[in-house]
Amino acid sequence: MNTVALWSTALEAIQALGKHYGPAMDQTAVELKLPEWYGWLLPALAFEPESISATRFRVRTPYTSARLYNERLEMAAKQGFLTPVAEAGNEYRLKELGRQAAERIIRAAYAKMTALQPMPSTDLERLASLLHQLVMSCLTTPEPPRKWCIIHS
């Protein structure tokens, strides 16, 4: 499979799955009074114990505005989900409330996914093979330096 087809297949798969769990995650975030959670909350949990910042997130998603990230991070800190890293400026760490929120959103996704019907074993084997190809391609490609995103995920 060529690289273009591989990425296209991966995107199609994540969009198909996202239709099942995305609304439940969004609803949980609304219940937590955290409507702007996407793009920072789950990565913050994944990056622990490292701090998070707009600069760090823009390595992962370079086309998202630093201003937007900074606004979301500042708001989350004001709401008690994050704590600023005093010596770093514009860097944050999850507080216990933020960690609990992230875990609750993840549980909402898992709960929705448990209702999905399993695929036939031949389809699961093909999916596993495609995911393996994707990960190996990510790990062997020369860009970005240090494979920052795949290592953190």
C-alpha positions as CSV (number, residue, x, y, z in Angstrom):
1,M,0.0,0.0,0.0
2,N,1.4,3.4,-0.9
3,T,1.7,6.2,1.7
4,V,-1.1,8.3,0.3
5,A,-3.5,5.3,0.5
6,L,-2.3,4.4,4.0
7,W,-3.0,7.9,5.4
8,S,-6.4,8.0,3.5
9,T,-7.3,4.7,5.1
10,A,-6.2,5.8,8.5
11,L,-8.2,9.0,8.3
12,E,-11.3,7.1,7.1
13,A,-11.0,4.7,10.0
14,I,-10.6,7.4,12.7
15,Q,-13.5,9.3,11.2
16,A,-15.7,6.2,11.2
17,L,-14.8,5.5,14.9
18,G,-15.1,9.1,15.9
19,K,-18.8,9.2,14.9
20,H,-19.5,6.6,17.6
21,Y,-17.5,8.1,20.5
22,G,-17.0,11.8,19.7
23,P,-20.4,13.0,20.7
24,A,-20.2,11.2,24.0
25,M,-16.8,12.8,24.7
26,D,-18.1,16.3,23.8
27,Q,-21.2,15.8,26.0
28,T,-19.1,14.8,28.9
29,A,-16.9,17.8,28.4
30,V,-20.0,20.0,28.4
31,E,-21.1,18.4,31.7
32,L,-17.7,19.2,33.1
33,K,-18.1,22.9,31.9
34,L,-15.1,22.3,29.7
35,P,-16.3,23.1,26.1
36,E,-12.9,23.9,24.7
37,W,-11.2,20.6,25.7
38,Y,-10.2,19.3,22.3
39,G,-6.6,19.5,21.4
40,W,-5.1,20.0,24.8
41,L,-6.8,18.0,27.5
42,L,-6.0,14.5,26.4
43,P,-2.5,15.4,25.2
44,A,-1.8,17.0,28.6
45,L,-2.6,13.6,30.2
46,A,-0.4,11.8,27.6
47,F,2.5,14.2,28.1
48,E,2.6,13.8,31.9
49,P,4.9,14.4,33.7
50,E,6.1,16.9,31.1
51,S,4.4,20.3,31.0
52,I,2.2,21.5,28.1
53,S,2.3,24.7,26.1
54,A,1.1,26.2,22.9
55,T,4.7,25.8,21.6
56,R,4.7,22.1,22.4
57,F,1.3,21.6,20.9
58,R,2.2,23.4,17.7
59,V,4.9,20.8,17.1
60,R,2.1,18.3,16.9
61,T,-0.4,20.5,15.0
62,P,1.5,23.3,13.4
63,Y,-1.5,24.9,11.7
64,T,-3.4,25.6,14.9
65,S,-2.8,29.2,16.2
66,A,-0.6,29.6,19.2
67,R,-3.0,32.3,20.3
68,L,-5.9,29.8,20.3
69,Y,-3.9,27.3,22.3
70,N,-2.8,30.0,24.8
71,E,-6.4,31.1,25.3
72,R,-7.6,27.6,25.9
73,L,-4.8,26.8,28.3
74,E,-5.3,30.1,30.3
75,M,-9.0,29.4,30.5
76,A,-8.4,25.9,31.7
77,A,-6.1,27.2,34.4
78,K,-8.7,29.7,35.5
79,Q,-11.2,26.9,35.7
80,G,-8.8,24.8,37.9
81,F,-8.0,22.1,35.4
82,L,-4.4,23.2,34.9
83,T,-1.7,24.8,37.0
84,P,0.9,27.2,35.6
85,V,4.6,26.1,35.7
86,A,5.9,29.2,37.5
87,E,9.5,29.1,36.1
88,A,8.5,28.3,32.5
89,G,5.9,30.9,31.6
90,N,3.0,29.9,29.3
91,E,3.5,26.2,30.4
92,Y,1.1,24.2,32.4
93,R,0.5,20.9,34.1
94,L,-2.7,19.0,34.8
95,K,-4.2,19.5,38.3
96,E,-6.1,16.6,39.8
97,L,-9.3,18.1,38.5
98,G,-7.9,18.1,34.9
99,R,-6.7,14.5,35.2
100,Q,-10.1,13.4,36.4
101,A,-11.8,15.3,33.6
102,A,-9.5,13.7,31.0
103,E,-10.1,10.2,32.5
104,R,-13.9,10.8,32.5
105,I,-13.9,11.9,28.9
106,I,-11.9,8.8,27.9
107,R,-14.3,6.5,29.9
108,A,-17.2,8.1,28.0
109,A,-15.5,7.1,24.7
110,Y,-14.8,3.6,25.9
111,A,-18.4,3.2,27.0
112,K,-19.6,4.1,23.5
113,M,-17.0,1.8,21.9
114,T,-18.2,-1.3,23.9
115,A,-21.5,-1.1,22.1
116,L,-19.8,-1.5,18.7
117,Q,-20.1,-4.9,17.0
118,P,-16.8,-6.7,16.6
119,M,-15.5,-7.1,13.1
120,P,-15.0,-10.5,11.5
121,S,-11.5,-11.8,12.4
122,T,-10.3,-11.5,8.8
123,D,-11.2,-7.8,8.9
124,L,-9.5,-7.4,12.3
125,E,-6.4,-9.0,10.9
126,R,-6.3,-6.6,8.0
127,L,-6.9,-3.6,10.3
128,A,-4.1,-4.8,12.6
129,S,-1.8,-5.1,9.6
130,L,-2.7,-1.6,8.3
131,L,-2.2,-0.1,11.8
132,H,1.2,-1.8,12.0
133,Q,2.2,-0.4,8.6
134,L,1.1,3.0,9.7
135,V,3.1,2.9,12.9
136,M,6.2,1.5,11.2
137,S,6.0,4.2,8.5
138,C,5.7,6.9,11.2
139,L,8.7,5.5,13.0
140,T,10.9,5.2,9.9
141,T,10.1,8.5,8.2
142,P,12.7,11.3,8.6
143,E,10.3,14.0,9.4
144,P,9.5,15.5,11.9
145,P,12.8,15.3,13.9
146,R,12.7,12.9,16.8
147,K,9.2,11.6,15.7
148,W,7.8,13.7,18.5
149,C,4.1,13.0,18.0
150,I,4.3,9.3,17.5
151,I,6.6,8.9,20.5
152,H,4.1,10.8,22.7
153,S,1.1,8.9,21.5
